[in-house]
Amino acid sequence: MGCIATITDSDVELYYRSTKRHTIDSEFDCRNYDTLPEVRVLYAYADAPADWFDQCVEKGVSGIVIAGVGNGNLSSAWKRKV
């Protein structure tokens, strides 16, 4: 598909229009929930500590989102945890 959009400063230029249900029209509409599960975002970088995964598990988070580096790469230590 290629590039979906570009963002320059506060200007967003979309190249494709979604033809699927999304946002509040989808099954992911969460307006009727009082609480949502706790999810952590872990940002990968060179020598980022792999024990962050253990800390998330110990805290009982419901999900972990991994923001990899480059094209989504992870260190060997992170790959072992995942």
N, C-alpha and C positions, 0 to 999 in steps of 0.2 A: 504494500500500500504506500509506503514511503512516509514522508513527513506529514503529520496530521495538522500541525499548526506552528506558528512562530509567535514568540512573545518578545517584544522590545519595549523596555521600560514598562509602561502600563498599557501598551497597545497589544491586543491579542488578535491575530489574524488566523481564522480557521479555514482550512482548505477542503474539509469534508464535513458533511452534515450527518449526524447519527440518524440511522433509520430504525434503531432499536429503542425500546422503552428505556428510560434512564431517570435518574434523580427521583423526584417525588412520585413519578408515574410508574416506578419499578417496584419489585418486591423488596427493595432495600429502603423503602420509605420508613424512617425511624421516628417520625413525629409523634407516634402514639406510645413510645417507650419512655418510662421515667428514668431508667438508667441503661447504660450500654456497657458491655464487657470492657475490661481494661486491656488495652493493646499498647505495646511498646514498639518504637521504631529504633532500630540499631543501625547506625551509620558506620559503614566499613571504611577503614583507612589503614595505611601501613602500620603494622604492629598493634592494631586495635585489640584490646583484651578479649579473649574468648570466654572468660568467666562471666561476661555480661549475660550470656545465655543462662548460666546457672543462677545468677541473681534474679533474672526474670522468672524462672521456674520457682525459686524459693519464695518470691513475692506472690506467686499464684496468678500471674497475668494469663489472660485467656488467649492471647495471640502475640506473635512477634512478626513485625514487618522488617525485612532486611533491605537496606539501601546499599547495594554493592558499589564497587568502584569501576570506572571505565564502562565496559559493556556488561556490568553486573558481576564482575569477578569477586571472589572471596579468598581470604588467606586459607592455607591448609588447616590451621587451627580452627577457623570458623567452619570450614567444610566438615570437619570431624564432629562438631557440635550439632550441625544441621542434620 
